């Protein structure tokens, strides 16, 4: 039903329907023109025959008088002479003198000298109603006048008109039906090819740059469009591969020297006795840590944006959230915050567990960092078949005007940048949400901020599948160590796996 609604709502179907409507109006106008022209011609033929009879009777009357006229009328009204002719001659009193009618019709509707009436008392005919179109004359006869009525039974003309009208209506209906059917077939054919292009583009948007649009015909417009899209994708894949190579080179060429620098500073610090010099070296170590954390966060964002759904698996969100929350519970308690967890059991979602864990870690880290008093709440819930991760705090929150800005890279509401961090935490969350098709919402927690990550709608997995997942336990929980580039052994002196923060205050 949804696919059918998509076809009927497509632009190709609407265009085909509009063309059918225009064509139907044109055909209908032509049909009805033929109908009215044909029926008018038939009536005109009947009237011409009546005029011819009247002319003949006038000539007979002029030659032979009333007696000759009576003979001529009876001859024309005789059986087999003119089956649809209607003739009547009466005197001034109304007595019938000649013709195939017994009496002058009482129900005649006069139209000047033309009259229309129905009658069922035709002499020498079967007793059935006749539909008559006739012409009436007054014939002067000296001492008295005579009334002459000459007409034709137009039942066959009216029946022909009725059948022709039915044929026109049926023909127009068939034309419209064939137009709609043709529009449906045309739309379905075009929609099938467009849907294939759309599916490929969605796969590419999810990070699978190896996908290409199938080209069934190269000599039409959609075939040329598909070829152009494939050429563009080839170029994008080459550029992305180059960017990925540059990122790996930067990771090796910059992170490794920074890590070595930090290790040497720590080594120098161990042999330093002067308090002032120790403070300087400790500041340099902190700066190196900040550089390493920023660089790692940028790499994680880039890899989240280039993530592929081929790495997606079913995730038991309550287990994942519990393990990530365990990392931050001691930090929250150390600050005197009430750390609340509300995990609805059995909520299954599909995604990359490492990226989802990293996004959740960034949200919790952000909430704990900027909440000075009150509570931090982490929840896993499901509503209307849509799993959701919720992180709420009682900190300063984010004004509505800045909720779009805080998702940008390196944006910090604190322009003085005196607090630690680089403004990348929510940027990574936004990148993960985009690559997974999640709905990211920032709301007021009155006071504080509530961040909601809603997954696409999906049915709850079976309990057996959930139990299997529990047994095999997904391993994403310590945020994103697997996604970091390898460094030389000197880096072991410091755990560089830090959640990228997003300063929201």
KAWO-V166187 format. One record per residue. SS is DSSP state (h for helix, s for strand, l for the rest). PHI is phi as a letter, one per 20 degrees, with the letter a starting at -180 (* if undefined). Layout:
SS|PHI, SS|PHI
This chain:
l|*, h|f, h|f, h|f, h|f, h|f, h|f, h|f, l|e, l|f, h|f, h|f, h|f, h|f, h|f, h|f, h|f, h|f, h|f, h|f, h|f, h|f, h|f, h|f, h|f, h|f, h|f, h|f, h|f, h|f, h|g, h|f, h|f, h|f, h|f, h|f, h|f, h|f, h|f, h|f, h|f, h|f, h|f, h|f, h|f, h|f, h|f, h|f, h|f, h|f, h|g, h|f, h|f, h|f, h|f, h|f, h|f, h|f, h|f, h|f, h|f, h|f, h|e, h|d, h|m, h|f, h|f, h|f, h|f, h|f, h|f, h|f, h|f, h|f, h|f, h|f, h|e, l|f, l|f, l|n, l|f, l|b, l|f, l|d, s|e, s|c, s|c, s|b, s|c, s|c, l|e, l|f, l|e, l|o, l|f, s|f, s|d, s|a, s|o, l|d, s|d, l|e, l|b, l|f, l|f, l|e, l|e, l|f, s|e, s|e, s|c, l|m, l|e, s|e, s|c, s|c, s|a, s|d, s|b, l|c, l|d, s|f, l|f, l|l, l|b, l|f, l|f, l|b, l|f, s|d, s|d, s|d, s|d, s|c, s|c, s|d, s|c, s|d, s|d, s|f, l|c, l|n, l|f, l|b, s|e, s|d, s|d, s|d, s|c, s|c, s|b, s|c, s|f, l|d, h|f, h|f, h|f, h|f, h|f, h|g, h|f, h|f, h|f, h|f, h|f, h|f, h|f, h|f, h|f, h|f, h|f, h|f, h|f, h|f, h|f, h|f, h|f, h|f, h|f, h|f, h|f, h|f, h|f, h|f, h|f, h|f, h|f, h|f, h|f, h|f, h|f, h|f, h|f, h|f, h|f, h|f, h|f, h|f, h|f, h|f, h|f, h|f, h|f, h|f, h|f, l|f, l|o, l|e, l|f, l|e, l|f, l|c, l|f, l|f, l|d, l|e, l|c, l|e, l|d, l|d, h|f, h|f, h|f, h|f, h|f, h|f, h|f, h|f, h|f, h|f, h|f, h|f, h|f, h|f, h|f, h|f, h|f, h|f, h|f, h|f, h|f, h|f, h|f, h|f, h|f, h|f, h|f, h|f, h|f, h|f, h|g, h|f, h|f, h|d, h|f, h|f, h|f, h|f, h|f, h|f, h|g, h|f, h|f, h|f, h|f, h|f, h|f, h|f, h|f, h|f, l|d, l|d, l|d, l|f, h|f, h|f, h|f, h|f, h|f, h|f, h|f, h|f, h|f, h|f, h|f, h|f, h|f, h|f, h|f, h|f, h|f, h|f, h|f, h|f, h|f, h|f, h|f, h|f, h|f, h|f, h|f, h|f, h|f, h|f, h|f, l|e, l|f, l|d, h|f, h|f, h|e, l|f, s|c, s|f, s|d, s|e, h|f, h|f, h|f, h|f, h|f, h|f, h|f, h|f, h|f, h|f, h|f, h|d, h|f, h|f, h|f, h|f, h|f, h|f, l|e, l|n, l|e, s|e, s|e, s|d, s|c, s|c, s|d, l|f, l|f, l|m, l|e, s|d, s|c, s|d, s|r, l|e, h|f, h|f, h|f, h|f, h|f, h|f, h|f, h|f, h|f, h|f, h|f, h|f, h|g, h|f, h|f, h|f, h|f, h|d, l|d, l|e, l|b, l|o, s|b, s|c, s|d, s|d, s|c, s|c, s|b, s|b, s|c, l|l, l|m, s|d, s|f, s|b, s|d, s|c, s|c, s|c, s|c, l|d, l|e, l|f, l|m, l|c, l|f, h|g, h|f, h|d, l|f, l|e, h|f, h|f, h|e, l|e, l|f, l|m, l|e, l|c, l|f, l|e, l|f, l|f, l|l, l|e, l|e, l|f, l|p, l|c, l|m, l|c, h|f, h|f, h|f, h|f, h|f, h|f, h|f, h|f, h|f, h|f, h|f, h|d, l|m, l|e, s|e, s|e, s|c, s|d, s|c, s|f, l|d, l|l, l|e, l|o, s|c, s|d, s|d, s|c, s|d, s|d, l|e, l|f, l|f, l|b, l|f, l|f, l|f, l|f, h|f, h|f, h|f, h|f, h|f, h|f, h|f, h|f, h|f, h|e, l|k, l|f, l|d, l|d, l|f, l|e, l|g, l|m, l|f, l|f, l|e, l|e, l|f, l|f, l|c, l|f, h|g, h|f, h|f, h|f, h|f, l|b, l|f, l|e, l|e, l|d, l|f, l|f, l|e, l|c, l|f, l|d, l|b
